[in-house]
Amino acid sequence: MNPRLFDLELLRTIVMVADCGSFTAAAARLHSTQSTVSQKVRRLEEVAGHRLLDRHHRQVQPTDEGETVLGYARRMLALNDELLDVLAGEIESTVRLGLPDDLVAGPTTELLSAFNRQHPLVKLEVTSGLSRDLCQSYDHGELDLIIIKQRKHSRAGVACSPEELWWIDGHGAASLSRDPVPIVTFPPRGLYREEMINAIESLGRRWRISFTSSSLSGIQSAVAEGMGLGLLPARATSDQHVVLDETHGLAPVDTMEIVILHRPTADVRVRELAELLKGLLG
């Protein structure tokens, strides 16, 4: 019996549907019709032997088996595109790097630029975002190398360093004097949120979430405008913020660390870039 083969066109279709959240939007992006996109997904489900997308919600969601297929599909499509580039003599390899927002600019960009000049045939694909999203993409095989923030000893990496966090407020905001204390933070399960709440409760103070954003720049701006107390990495603060410390009754938060992860079998260029990135951790 012949082994089942997965058609890259079908894989590309389901990835687009998952990314767009609907068949209609995916059809527009693929310059196709909704019925054709639906047919391709059904053909892929027949090959896989599983239902891959849950169509019972307003937004299409992958099933557990669908998540597995999507992870492999992204890797297969990336390898296919990389192979085409290699055969065309355009690239040697691709390094897919994931970074938190506050590490994208400055020294990191300079380091990546130097790496790119040294290896002009290596294509760098950089993704920025929340650490939990980067971890998920890494676990699904969509990223080769990531730098993430985590609570200490959560995951073992090839390098780690403590994350220095500062309490910040807006000039003249005096958020700590307000009752309840307004706090500006990331969404539930976001970094530093639990640490902020625990610290304020340990002072016997009441608190309320005054502003939530998954964007670092959103958090920075909200604190600067006096919407509430914030807790951010030292590198993410500016002269628009007032730094608070133990003299204000706020204990240092030392529960976080920065970690670099890549697989033991990673490409030599991935490992080389990881070694360079270690210098950013101090």
C-alpha positions in Angstrom: 0.0 0.0 0.0 1.3 3.4 -1.0 2.0 5.8 1.9 -0.2 8.8 2.3 1.4 12.1 1.0 0.4 15.5 2.2 -0.1 18.0 -0.6 1.6 21.3 0.1 -1.2 23.2 -1.6 -3.7 21.7 0.9 -1.4 22.4 3.8 -1.0 26.0 2.7 -4.8 26.3 2.5 -5.4 25.1 6.0 -2.7 27.4 7.4 -4.3 30.4 5.7 -7.7 29.4 7.1 -6.3 29.1 10.6 -4.5 32.4 10.4 -7.5 34.2 9.0 -10.0 32.6 11.3 -12.5 32.1 8.5 -12.9 30.4 5.1 -14.1 33.6 3.5 -11.1 35.7 4.5 -8.7 32.8 3.5 -10.4 32.6 0.1 -9.8 36.3 -0.5 -6.1 36.0 0.6 -5.6 33.0 -1.7 -7.5 34.6 -4.6 -9.9 31.6 -4.6 -13.5 30.9 -3.8 -14.8 29.9 -0.4 -16.2 26.6 -1.8 -12.7 25.7 -3.3 -11.0 26.4 0.0 -13.6 24.3 1.9 -13.0 21.4 -0.6 -9.3 21.6 -0.1 -9.6 21.4 3.7 -12.0 18.4 3.4 -9.5 16.7 1.1 -6.8 17.3 3.7 -9.0 15.9 6.5 -9.6 12.8 4.4 -5.8 12.3 4.0 -5.2 13.0 7.7 -8.1 10.8 8.8 -9.2 13.4 11.3 -11.4 16.5 11.5 -8.9 19.4 11.6 -11.1 22.5 12.0 -14.0 23.1 14.3 -16.6 24.9 12.2 -19.2 25.2 14.9 -18.0 28.6 16.2 -18.3 32.0 14.6 -14.5 31.9 14.2 -13.0 28.7 12.8 -10.8 27.0 15.3 -8.3 24.1 14.9 -9.1 20.8 16.7 -6.3 19.1 18.7 -5.4 17.1 15.6 -5.6 20.3 13.6 -3.1 22.0 15.9 -0.7 19.1 15.3 -1.1 19.3 11.5 -0.7 23.1 11.5 2.6 22.8 13.4 4.0 20.4 10.9 2.4 22.2 7.9 4.2 25.5 8.8 7.5 23.6 9.0 6.9 21.8 5.7 5.9 25.0 3.9 8.9 26.9 5.3 11.3 24.1 4.3 9.7 24.0 0.8 10.2 27.8 0.4 13.8 27.5 1.9 14.6 24.7 -0.6 13.5 26.8 -3.5 15.6 29.7 -2.3 18.6 27.4 -1.8 18.3 25.9 -5.3 18.0 29.4 -6.7 21.3 30.2 -4.9 19.6 33.0 -2.9 20.0 31.6 0.6 22.1 29.1 2.6 19.5 28.6 5.4 16.8 30.3 7.3 16.9 31.2 11.0 13.5 31.9 12.6 14.0 34.0 15.7 11.4 35.0 18.3 11.9 38.0 20.7 10.0 39.9 23.3 9.0 43.4 22.1 11.5 45.2 24.4 14.4 43.3 23.0 13.7 44.0 19.3 15.5 47.3 18.9 18.9 48.8 20.0 21.7 46.3 20.7 19.7 43.4 19.4 19.2 45.0 16.0 22.9 45.9 15.8 23.8 42.3 16.6 21.4 40.9 14.0 22.7 43.3 11.4 26.3 42.2 12.1 25.3 38.6 11.9 23.6 39.2 8.6 26.6 40.9 7.1 28.8 38.0 8.2 26.3 35.5 6.7 24.6 37.2 3.7 23.1 34.0 2.5 21.3 33.3 5.8 17.7 34.6 5.8 16.6 36.0 9.2 12.9 35.8 10.1 12.2 37.7 13.3 9.0 37.5 15.2 8.2 39.7 18.2 5.5 39.3 20.8 4.5 38.0 24.2 6.6 35.3 25.6 3.7 32.8 25.9 3.0 33.2 22.2 6.6 32.8 21.3 6.8 29.6 23.4 3.8 28.2 21.6 5.2 28.9 18.2 8.5 27.4 19.3 6.8 24.2 20.6 4.9 23.9 17.3 8.1 24.1 15.4 7.5 27.5 13.9 10.5 29.2 15.5 14.1 27.8 15.7 15.4 30.1 18.4 13.6 32.2 21.0 14.4 34.6 23.8 11.6 34.6 26.4 10.8 36.0 29.8 9.6 33.5 32.4 9.4 32.8 36.1 12.6 31.4 37.3 13.4 27.8 36.5 10.2 27.3 34.4 12.1 26.0 31.4 15.7 25.1 30.9 17.5 27.0 28.2 21.0 27.3 26.7 21.4 30.5 28.7 19.5 32.5 31.2 19.8 35.7 33.2 17.8 37.4 35.9 15.3 40.0 34.6 15.6 43.4 36.3 12.2 44.9 36.9 11.3 48.4 37.9 8.1 49.8 39.5 7.1 52.9 37.4 4.5 55.6 37.6 3.6 58.7 35.6 5.1 62.1 36.6 2.7 63.6 39.1 0.3 60.6 39.0 1.0 59.4 42.6 -0.8 56.1 41.8 0.2 54.6 45.2 -1.7 57.3 47.1 -5.0 56.4 45.4 -7.4 53.8 46.8 -7.7 51.3 45.3 -4.3 51.5 43.6 -4.8 51.6 39.8 -2.4 49.2 37.9 -1.5 49.0 34.3 -0.6 45.5 33.2 -0.6 42.8 30.5 -3.7 40.5 30.0 -4.4 37.5 32.3 -1.5 35.1 32.3 0.7 37.9 31.0 4.1 38.6 32.5 4.4 40.6 35.8 0.7 40.7 36.4 0.6 38.2 39.3 3.8 39.8 40.8 2.2 43.2 40.8 -1.0 42.0 42.4 0.8 40.0 45.1 3.1 42.9 45.9 0.3 45.4 46.4 -1.8 43.0 48.4 1.2 42.3 50.7 1.0 46.0 51.6 -2.6 45.5 52.7 -3.7 47.7 49.9 -6.7 47.3 47.5 -6.1 47.4 43.7 -7.9 47.6 40.5 -6.9 47.0 36.8 -7.1 50.5 35.2 -5.6 49.5 31.9 -4.7 46.3 30.1 -2.7 45.8 26.9 -0.8 43.0 25.2 1.4 45.7 23.6 4.5 46.9 25.5 4.2 50.4 23.9 0.6 50.5 25.2 1.7 49.7 28.7 4.5 52.3 28.5 2.2 55.0 27.3 -0.6 54.3 29.8 1.8 54.5 32.7 3.4 57.7 31.4 -0.1 59.3 31.1 -0.8 58.6 34.7 -3.3 55.8 34.3 -1.7 53.6 37.0 1.3 51.9 38.4 3.4 49.6 36.1 6.0 47.0 36.4 8.4 46.7 33.5 12.0 45.7 32.6 14.5 48.4 33.3 15.3 48.6 29.6 11.7 49.4 28.8 11.4 52.5 31.0 12.2 56.1 30.0 12.3 59.6 31.3 8.6 59.7 30.9 8.3 57.4 33.9 9.0 57.9 37.6 10.9 54.9 39.1 9.6 53.8 42.5 11.5 51.6 45.0 11.5 50.3 48.6 11.4 53.9 49.9 7.9 54.0 48.5 7.0 50.7 50.2 7.4 48.6 47.0 9.7 45.6 47.3 11.9 44.6 44.4 10.5 41.8 42.2 13.2 39.2 41.4 11.1 36.2 40.3 11.7 36.6 36.6 14.5 35.6 34.2 15.3 35.8 30.5 16.0 32.5 28.7 17.4 31.5 25.3 16.1 28.3 23.9 16.9 26.2 20.8 16.8 22.5 20.1 19.9 20.3 20.5 19.7 19.4 16.8 19.5 23.1 15.7 21.3 24.2 12.5 24.8 25.5 13.0 23.7 29.0 12.2 21.0 28.9 14.8 23.5 27.8 17.4 26.0 30.5 16.3 23.3 33.2 16.6 22.4 31.9 20.0 25.9 32.3 21.2 26.0 35.9 20.0 22.6 36.6 21.7 23.9 35.4 25.0 25.9 38.6 25.2 22.6 40.6 25.5 21.8 38.8 28.7 24.7 40.4 30.5 
